[in-house]
Each structure stands twice: as C-alpha cells, then as structure tokens.
Amino acid sequence: MSARIYITILLSIMTCAVLFGIGAVTVLSVPALSEQAKFLLPAVIAASFVLGPIIAWFMAPRLRARYWKARDGAVDAKP
C-alpha cells in the first residue's frame, strides 16, 4: 500500500470525528432539527462515515513533506 493510503486511513478517523461533531451540534442546537434528532443523528453518523474518507483522500497528499517542497519550488539554503 502506498503512503497516501496510510495517511488517508489515519486522517479519515479524525475527519469523521470532526464531521460528526459539526453535524451533531447543528442537529441538537437548532430547535426544528432537534425534534427530529432520533432520525437525523443516525443520518449524520452515516454521512460522516461516507464523507470522511473522501475528504481525507484529497487532504492526504498535502500532508507529505515532498509535496510542499515541490509545490513551492523552494530549496532550503543554509548560510
């Protein structure tokens, strides 16, 4: 497996947690949505499990040090 897959797996756990937190706070803080929390919270959980790895897949290459050096074109020059 490539490094991108390993980074994606680790990052998707955190991404799922953040997406679930945002969705849960939204559902529980809006009174109109709070009445339907019994149905919306499982939907938020499912959505975070689906969207988390997708978002992590696009974020993974940016967490590699080689990407940033190649992108910036900068070379570390020591005086």
Secondary structure in CASP SS format (residue, H / E / C, confidence):
PFRMAT SS
TARGET T0000
AUTHOR 0000-0000-0000
METHOD secondary structure of the structure
MODEL  1
M C 1.00
S C 1.00
A H 1.00
R H 1.00
I H 1.00
Y H 1.00
I H 1.00
T H 1.00
I H 1.00
L H 1.00
L H 1.00
S H 1.00
I H 1.00
M H 1.00
T H 1.00
C H 1.00
A H 1.00
V H 1.00
L H 1.00
F H 1.00
G H 1.00
I H 1.00
G H 1.00
A H 1.00
V H 1.00
T H 1.00
V H 1.00
L H 1.00
S H 1.00
V C 1.00
P H 1.00
A H 1.00
L H 1.00
S H 1.00
E C 1.00
Q C 1.00
A H 1.00
K H 1.00
F H 1.00
L H 1.00
L H 1.00
P H 1.00
A H 1.00
V H 1.00
I H 1.00
A H 1.00
A H 1.00
S H 1.00
F H 1.00
V H 1.00
L H 1.00
G H 1.00
P H 1.00
I H 1.00
I H 1.00
A H 1.00
W H 1.00
F H 1.00
M H 1.00
A H 1.00
P H 1.00
R H 1.00
L H 1.00
R C 1.00
A H 1.00
R H 1.00
Y H 1.00
W H 1.00
K H 1.00
A H 1.00
R H 1.00
D H 1.00
G C 1.00
A C 1.00
V C 1.00
D C 1.00
A C 1.00
K C 1.00
P C 1.00
END
